Amino acid sequence: MPEHLAPTHGRLGSVWRWSLAILISLVSWGAIAIAMSEANISDERIIGWFFVGDIALGILSFCLVPMRHKWPFGIALATNLMATVSGSSAGPATWTMGSLAARHWWRGLLAVAPAAVLAGIVQERLYPGEDDLPLWASIVFGLLIAGIVIAVGWAMGSQRNLMDSLRERAHTAEREQQARVAQAQAAERTRIAREMHDVLAHRISLVAMHAGALSFRTDLTREEQSTAAKTIEENAHQALRDLRDVLGVLRDPTAPTDAPPELPQPLIGDLVRLVEEERAGGMRVNLDQQLTGDVTDNLGRTAYRIVQEALTNARKHAPGTVVDATLAGSPAEGLTVTVHNAKPVGRVRHALPASGLGLIGLEERVTLAGGRFAHGPDPDGGYLVYAWIPWES
């Protein structure tokens, strides 16, 4: 991230801490200087230490502050021990003890806090003033100051941990949202692929069957060839229309568009038209509907796709055989769909390639609707597709 775009709260917090530490050291050093002037201290050793040694230790303690992250206990203990003979080290000592408290390291505080109290007692004796506090008052005052610093540092550490936890939760929620979006996109792609297969495989298989007949049958009259070519053209156009309808249904309904309303998806009543189209294409299909009650749109669409895929597979792998499609059920019993074709006679010429995705898509449809799905060859050599779906799916 560019430096001018980096967050500034960290830098501002650091400046605030340094300013506070310098202020505490200046106040402590100035208070000692005032007390010494009022007491008329003339000891050259004490005066020399105050103006040289005290300030040198104060500068050293400030230099140790940045290392508190690596050695929090050691730096806190060292600066507080320096504060016993250096009033200008009071700021770094306070800062490092508060930093140790922010880490909630109470074992380290058990050693640093007594050092902080000891610093006040020793300074009171090292730099005597006009009115020295009694020992008990120095201890009470030192405990009060240490307690305030530790309490403030502990609270700041708790707040920091809370913010870190909230930030981590936000990152986790963002990652989970991205995962949900990716999952939804994958599910949508799967749904589109399933709809494409169910719609186009039916039409394209008709086109391929008639095209194969034209290339295989050399004895057709011009009228028969013209009829087959017209069938191919009609199914190709219908495939394009079906594709447009599917894309219209899958389009986001909230997206603004000037296009006219799309055609609805097929329902249970469209099965008759589907069977008539198959019969017109040369298939022998028997449809038996034994339904009691109103079939919902979702249930009817699922049943339509099952029959459509089963008829497509029969045309591809068992052309010329009789196909029996049966739908039976009621709201109490559920809907049962069975499609059976007889064993193909002879070798299938120009068999269309099998993708294996149609039956997988049907099984997924039925499973999502809460039903059961099965398919496979029967003992007589034919093929059976079976599905049971709850009525209120």
N, C-alpha and C positions, 0 to 999 in steps of 0.2 A: 504494500500500500504506500502511495506517495506520502512523504513526511507531512506536507501541508494538509492532507486529508486524514491523518491519524487522529484518534480521539484525544482530547486535551484534558480529560478529567484526571488521568494519571499524573500528568505533568503539574497540573494545578495542585493536586494533593501533595506532591513532593515539595513544591515551593512553600506550601502552607506549613508543612512539618519543619522544614529548615528554618523558616522565619520564626516559628514558635520556639524552637530549640535555641536559636540565637538570642531571642528575647529573654528566655528564662536564664541563660548564662549571663547576659548583661545585667539583668536585675539582681541575680545572686552576687555577681562580682561587685556591682555598685553598692549593694547593701552592706557587704563586708567592708568596702572602702569607707563608707559613711560611718559605720560602727567603729572602725579603727581610728578615723580622724577625730571622732567625738571622745574616744578613750585616750587620745594623745599617745598612741603607741610609738615608741622611739627605738624599738629593737630593730637594728639594721638587718639582722638575719630574717626576721619576719617580714619586714618591708621588702627586702630583696626577693624573698621567695614569692611574695604576693605579686610583684610586678614582673617577675621573670618565670619562676617555676610554675606558678599557678596558671599563667597565660599559656605557657608551653604545653602543660598537660591538657589544658582546654582545647588547644589546637589539635593535639594528638587524638583526643577523644572524638573530636569532630571528624577526623580522618578515618577513625574506626567505624563510624556509623554506617557507611555504605556496605560494610562487610557483615552486617547483622543478619542478612538473609542466609548467608552460608553458615555462620556460627552464631546463632541467636543467643544461646546461653552464655557462651564465652565472652562475646562482646558486651552483653548486658552486665555481666559480673565485673569485667575489666573497667568499664566506664564508671560504674557505681563505686568501685574501689578507688578510682582516680578522684572521684568527687569528694572522698574523705579529706583530701588535702588540697583540692582545687575547686574553688567556687565557680570558675568559668566552665567546669565540666558538668555542672548541674543540668544544663540543657540536654546534652547527649545522653547523660545517665537517665534522665526522665524519659527521653525518646526510646532508648533501647529497652528499658523496663516495660514501657507500654507496648512496644512491639512484641516482646516476649509474652505479655499477657494476651495480646491479640491472637497468638497461636494456641492459647488455652493450654499452656504447658505449666501446670501447677507445680510440678516437682522442681522445675527450674526456679519458679518464683519463690519457693521456700528458701532458696539460698540467696537470691538477688534482693528480695525485700529486706531481710536483716542487714544486708550490705548498704542499702539505701538509708535505713534508719541510723546505722552506724556512721554514715557519711555526715549526717546532720549533727550528731553528737561530737564527732572529732572536729568538724569545722568550728563548732561553738567553743571548743577548748583551744584550737590552733590559732584562731583569730579572736582573741578576747575583746569584748566591747565594754562600754561603760556599765551596762546592766545585763549581765549574763543570766541566761535562763537556768533554773535548777535542772538537775539531771532528769527527774521524772517528767518535767515539762518538755524537755528536748525529745525524750522517748515518745511521749504522746503526740507531739507535733510531727515527728518523723513517721510514726505509724499512720497518722491521719493523711499526710501527703502521699505516702506509699499506697495506702488504701484507695485514695482517689485516683491515682494514676493507674493502678491495676484494674479498678472497676471500669474506668473509661476505656482502657485498652481491651479488656475482655468484651465490653459491649461493641466496640468497633470490630473486633474479630468475629463476633456473632453476626453482625450486620454484613460483613464481608462474605462470610460463609453462606448467608441467606441469599445474597446477590449472586454468588457463584452457582448456588443450587438452582435459582430461578433461571439463570443464563443457560445452564446445562439442560434444564427442562425445556427451554425455548428451542435450543438446538435439537434436542431429541424429538420434540413435536414437529419441527421443520423436516427432520429426516423421515419421520413417520408419514408426514403429509406427502413428501416426495415419493415414498414407497407406495402409498395409496394411489397417487396419481399414475405411477408406472404400472401398478396392477390394474387400474381401471383402463389404461390405454391398451394393455395386453388383452384384457377381457373384451374390449371393444373391437380390437383387431380380429380376435377369434370369432366374435359374433358376425363381423362383416364377412370373414372367410366362410363361415358356415352358411350364411344366407346366400352368398355368391354361388357356393357349390350346389346348394339345394335348388336354386333357381336355374342356373345355367347348365348344369349337368343334364337336366331333363331335355332342354331344347337342343343342346349341342349333340347329344346322343342320337336324337332324331335326324339331325343334319348328317351326322357321320354314317348312320345306317343307310339312308337313302343314297348318299354319295357312294358308299361301298357297293350298293346294289347296281348303280349306274356303271361302275367300273367292272363289276363282275358279270352282270347279265349283258351279254352281247346280242341276245335274240329279241330285245325289246323293240317294239314298234316306235315310230317317231312320236305318236300320241302318248304312249306310256313313258317314253323318255321325257317328254314335255311335262307330263303330270308329276313325275319324280322331281324334275328340276324346279317346278313351281312349289312343290312341298318343301324342298330345301330352302328356297327363297323365303317362303312364308315363315318357316321356323327360325331362320336367321334373323328376320325382322322382329319376330316375337321375342327372340333372345335379347335383342337390343332394348326392346320395350321393357322386358322384365328386369334387365339390368338397371335401366333408368328408374324403374319403380323401387327397386331395392335400395339404390343409392338415395332416393328421395326419402324413404322411410328411415334410413340410418342417419340422415342429415340431422344436425342439431336443430331441434324445433324452436329454440330461442334465437337462432341466428336470423337476422333480417334478410329477406329475399323477396324479389318481385315475381318469383315463379308461381305458377298456379298451384293449387293444392295437389299433392301427390295422391296417386291411387292407393286404396287400402290394401293391406296384406290379405292373402287368400284365407277363406274361412271354410267351415265344414260344408256349406252349400256349394262351394266351387268344386267339390269332388266329382259331381256329375259332369261338369264341363271338362274336367281333366280326363275322365274316362272316355268321353266322346272324342276328344282329341286323339287319345291313344288308339281307339278303334278306327278313326279315320286314317291313322298312320299305318294300319295293318296289324295291330296287336289284337289279340282275343282276350278281353278283360271282362270279368263279371264282378259287379259291385253289389253288395248286400248290406244295407243299413238297417239295423234294429236298435234304434235309439229311442229312449223314453226321457223326455225332459229337454229343456233348452240348453244347448251347448254354448259355453262361454267362448269369447273370441280367441283367447290364448289356447284353450283346449282344442278348438277347431283348427287353429293354425298348426298346432303340433301334429294333429291327426293328418291334416293335409300333407305336411312335409313327409311324414312317415310313408304314406301311400305313394306320394310322388317319387321318393327315392327308391322304394321297393320296385315300382314299375320301371324306373330307369335301369336298375340293376338287372331286372328280368329281360328287358330289351337288349341289354349289352351281352349278357352271358347265357341267356336261354331264349333266343329269338324263335318265334313261331309257336311257342307253347302257350297253354291256357293259364291265365293268371286270375286267381280268385282273391278279391279284397273284401273283408268283412269287418264291419264296425258294429259293435253291440255294447249296450250298457245303459246305466241309469244313474241318477245322483247318488243312490245308495250303494250301487255296485261299482261305480267307476266306469271308465271307458276302456274297452278292449279292442285293439286293432290287430288284425292278422292278415298278412298278404302271403299267398302261397302260389308258387309256380311249379308246374310239372317238370319232370326230367327232360332236358333237351334231347332231341332225336338227332343222331349223327354228330359230326364234328362241326363246331361253330366256325364259320368262315369269317375272316376279317373281324375278329373279336376286338371290341374297343378296349383300350388300356384301362386297367382297374387301378384307381387311386387309393382305395381303402379308407378314404376320408369320409365318405357319405354315411356309412354305418356308424363310424365313430362319432360324427356329429349328431346323428339321431340318438345314439345312446346318451350323449351329453344333454340333449334337449329333454329326453324323458327323465333322466336323473334329476335335472334341475326342477322339473315339474313334480318331483316326488314319486315317480312311477318306477316301473321295472321294464327292462328291455332285453330281448334275447333274439338271436338269429343263428341260422345254420342249416345244413342239409338234413332232410328227413330220411327215414329208412327207404323210401321208394326212389331216392335219387333226386328228388326235387329240392326246393329251397323254401324255407319258412322264415318270415319276419314277424315277431310277436312283440306287442307293447301293451302295457296296462298303465293307465294314468288316472290319478284321482280326479273326480268330476270337478271339484272346485280348485283345480290347480291354477 
